[in-house]
């Protein structure tokens, strides 16, 4: 894996990767972090890849201009908690204090991101465990355990052994979105697929899930803007 730079204002860094499976040149822009990746088949020269990027420059810059910028979490930053924005301010309590409009955090600037992330993960675990317990009880099937990760490609998963995995960033989303994802993964305890039978289970557990699924498709990438 290497890197090339597309000159301009501003210059664009492009991650270059080779793939034995690739049959053609492809260019991908991640909406999560703005990373641009150029994938080349083994036999294609780097100069040909750069020419391809230049041919797509207008498209690339247009999408980058429309992408919301990242937010470095710290004092003065605003971030959502269960769908409602909070302002991060200095605090005196040993733990993070949530007033509903502010998150008060004690400590020097450098420690604020880690403290907030730890607090958010703990809150996410509590909420996701409660939601998973609720839907598993309605389904009549227990799950095998619950883990949190910072996943890029999915909001949750269910293993064949019944283990549930969720992105802790769901705590940033509105509560009904978190609840939908919990119901979705619990439904896999009964149907390990996305068949009509699976969606019928989701509907039985949760109700009308389509608005929440649409929210994730529309707004989900924005939850990855927040850098800790």
Secondary structure per residue as TSV (DSSP state, phi and psi in degrees):
chain	resnum	aa	ss	phi	psi
A	1	X	-	360.0	134.4
A	2	X	E	-134.3	-159.9
A	3	X	E	-151.3	141.4
A	4	X	E	-127.9	160.3
A	5	X	E	-123.3	127.5
A	6	X	E	-90.5	113.3
A	7	X	-	-64.0	150.9
A	8	X	S	151.3	-169.3
A	9	X	S	-125.0	100.6
A	10	X	S	-84.7	164.8
A	11	X	-	-66.2	151.4
A	12	X	E	-115.0	121.5
A	13	X	E	-82.1	131.1
A	14	X	E	-122.2	122.1
A	15	X	E	-76.7	128.7
A	16	X	E	-107.3	124.7
A	17	X	E	-131.4	145.2
A	18	X	E	-100.8	144.0
A	19	X	E	-139.2	127.0
A	20	X	S	-70.9	-22.8
A	21	X	S	-83.8	-24.9
A	22	X	-	-65.2	134.0
A	23	X	-	-104.4	-10.9
A	24	X	S	-151.0	166.6
A	25	X	-	-72.8	137.3
A	26	X	E	-136.9	148.1
A	27	X	E	-126.0	128.4
A	28	X	E	-129.7	134.9
A	29	X	E	-113.3	118.0
A	30	X	-	-78.6	125.6
A	31	X	T	-75.9	-13.1
A	32	X	T	-75.9	-46.9
A	33	X	T	-131.0	5.6
A	34	X	-	76.1	8.8
A	35	X	-	-71.3	135.4
A	36	X	E	-106.2	126.0
A	37	X	E	-123.8	127.5
A	38	X	E	-107.6	120.9
A	39	X	E	-107.0	127.2
A	40	X	E	-118.5	138.0
A	41	X	E	-62.1	157.7
A	42	X	T	-55.5	-36.2
A	43	X	T	-86.2	-6.9
A	44	X	S	-87.0	132.7
A	45	X	-	-72.5	151.0
A	46	X	H	-61.1	-36.4
A	47	X	H	-62.2	-35.8
A	48	X	H	-68.4	-37.0
A	49	X	H	-65.3	-42.3
A	50	X	H	-63.9	-39.3
A	51	X	H	-62.4	-37.8
A	52	X	H	-64.2	-43.1
A	53	X	H	-61.3	-44.0
A	54	X	H	-61.9	-34.2
A	55	X	H	-69.2	-21.4
A	56	X	T	-104.3	12.1
A	57	X	H	-60.1	-43.9
A	58	X	H	-61.9	-45.0
A	59	X	H	-60.7	-44.1
A	60	X	H	-64.7	-48.1
A	61	X	H	-66.3	-34.6
A	62	X	H	-62.5	-43.5
A	63	X	H	-70.4	-37.9
A	64	X	H	-66.2	-37.4
A	65	X	H	-65.6	-33.2
A	66	X	H	-82.8	-15.8
A	67	X	S	-73.9	134.2
A	68	X	-	-67.5	141.8
A	69	X	-	-72.0	158.8
A	70	X	-	-71.8	154.4
A	71	X	E	-116.8	116.4
A	72	X	E	-81.4	116.1
A	73	X	-	-72.6	131.1
A	74	X	S	176.7	-174.0
A	75	X	T	-57.5	131.9
A	76	X	T	92.4	-12.2
A	77	X	-	-82.6	154.7
A	78	X	E	-116.4	135.1
A	79	X	E	-144.8	154.3
A	80	X	E	-83.7	144.1
A	81	X	E	-128.7	117.0
A	82	X	T	50.6	41.8
A	83	X	T	86.2	-7.2
A	84	X	E	-112.4	134.3
A	85	X	E	-72.8	141.2
A	86	X	E	-127.2	145.0
A	87	X	E	-97.7	131.7
A	88	X	E	-85.1	121.4
A	89	X	E	-131.2	160.6
A	90	X	E	-65.8	142.7
A	91	X	-	-133.9	177.4
A	92	X	-	-120.6	-16.1
A	93	X	S	-72.6	156.8
A	94	X	S	-68.3	-31.8
A	95	X	S	-111.0	166.8
A	96	X	-	-64.1	132.5
A	97	X	E	-107.0	122.7
A	98	X	E	-106.4	112.4
A	99	X	-	-90.3	-6.9
A	100	X	S	102.3	-25.7
A	101	X	S	-124.6	-20.0
A	102	X	E	-133.7	150.7
A	103	X	E	-114.1	110.5
A	104	X	E	-92.9	123.5
A	105	X	E	-126.4	132.7
A	106	X	-	-92.6	144.5
A	107	X	S	124.0	168.8
A	108	X	-	-67.3	159.4
A	109	X	H	-50.5	-42.6
A	110	X	H	-64.7	-22.4
A	111	X	H	-94.0	-12.0
A	112	X	H	-61.9	-47.8
A	113	X	H	-57.6	-46.2
A	114	X	H	-65.3	-39.8
A	115	X	H	-65.8	-41.9
A	116	X	H	-67.6	-40.9
A	117	X	H	-62.3	-42.8
A	118	X	H	-61.6	-41.4
A	119	X	H	-65.5	-42.9
A	120	X	H	-65.1	-40.5
A	121	X	H	-64.4	-41.2
A	122	X	H	-63.6	-41.2
A	123	X	H	-66.5	-39.2
A	124	X	H	-63.3	-43.4
A	125	X	H	-61.6	-44.0
A	126	X	H	-60.9	-48.1
A	127	X	H	-68.0	-41.8
A	128	X	H	-71.4	-36.0
A	129	X	H	-65.2	-43.1
A	130	X	H	-63.5	-43.7
A	131	X	H	-66.5	-42.3
A	132	X	H	-65.4	-41.1
A	133	X	H	-59.3	-43.5
A	134	X	H	-61.8	-48.9
A	135	X	H	-74.6	-32.6
A	136	X	H	-65.6	-37.4
A	137	X	H	-65.3	-40.4
A	138	X	H	-66.1	-36.4
A	139	X	H	-74.4	-29.6
A	140	X	T	82.8	23.9
A	141	X	-	-137.4	130.6
A	142	X	-	-80.5	154.3
A	143	X	-	-101.2	162.9
A	144	X	S	-91.3	-6.4
A	145	X	E	156.1	167.5
A	146	X	E	-137.1	128.2
A	147	X	E	-127.1	152.9
A	148	X	E	-115.5	141.3
A	149	X	E	-142.4	171.6
A	150	X	-	-108.8	73.9
A	151	X	-	-82.4	149.4
A	152	X	S	-98.8	-30.9
A	153	X	S	-102.5	-14.2
A	154	X	-	-150.5	155.1
A	155	X	S	-92.5	-19.0
A	156	X	E	-167.8	168.4
A	157	X	E	-157.7	163.0
A	158	X	E	-134.6	126.7
A	159	X	-	-84.4	167.0
A	160	X	T	-62.3	-25.9
A	161	X	T	-85.0	0.0
A	162	X	-	90.1	13.1
A	163	X	E	-81.3	134.7
A	164	X	E	-102.9	137.2
A	165	X	E	-126.2	137.4
A	166	X	E	-135.2	153.0
A	167	X	E	-76.4	128.4
A	168	X	G	-65.8	-18.9
A	169	X	G	-68.4	-8.9
A	170	X	G	-60.9	-22.0
A	171	X	G	-67.9	-16.2
A	172	X	G	-80.3	-23.0
A	173	X	S	-81.9	164.3
A	174	X	-	-56.7	148.3
A	175	X	H	-55.4	-37.3
A	176	X	H	-66.8	-26.9
A	177	X	H	-71.7	-45.9
A	178	X	H	-58.1	-44.4
A	179	X	H	-62.5	-40.5
A	180	X	H	-61.5	-45.1
A	181	X	H	-63.6	-39.8
A	182	X	H	-61.1	-45.5
A	183	X	H	-63.3	-39.5
A	184	X	H	-59.2	-48.6
A	185	X	H	-71.6	-37.3
A	186	X	H	-62.9	-36.3
A	187	X	H	-60.2	-27.0
A	188	X	T	-68.2	-16.6
A	189	X	T	-63.5	-26.0
A	190	X	T	-99.3	-35.0
A	191	X	-	-135.5	105.7
A	192	X	S	-86.6	59.3
A	193	X	S	-164.9	-174.3
A	194	X	-	-123.9	43.8
A	195	X	S	-78.6	169.4
A	196	X	H	-54.8	-33.5
A	197	X	H	-64.2	-38.4
A	198	X	H	-62.8	-49.1
A	199	X	H	-65.8	-27.4
A	200	X	H	-66.5	-37.1
A	201	X	H	-66.0	-44.1
A	202	X	H	-58.4	-44.3
A	203	X	H	-62.9	-41.0
A	204	X	H	-64.9	-37.9
A	205	X	H	-76.9	-42.3
A	206	X	H	-108.8	-38.9
A	207	X	S	108.5	-146.5
A	208	X	-	-74.2	103.3
A	209	X	-	-92.8	-10.8
A	210	X	H	-63.1	-39.5
A	211	X	H	-61.2	-37.0
A	212	X	H	-71.2	-39.9
A	213	X	H	-63.9	-40.5
A	214	X	H	-64.4	-38.9
A	215	X	H	-60.0	-44.4
A	216	X	H	-63.1	-40.5
A	217	X	H	-66.7	-35.0
A	218	X	H	-84.3	-42.2
A	219	X	H	-115.0	-10.5
A	220	X	G	-56.8	-39.7
A	221	X	G	-60.0	-28.9
A	222	X	G	-66.8	-21.3
A	223	X	G	-69.6	-17.0
A	224	X	G	-91.0	1.1
A	225	X	-	-69.5	-25.1
A	226	X	E	-85.0	118.6
A	227	X	E	-104.8	125.9
A	228	X	-	-109.9	360.0
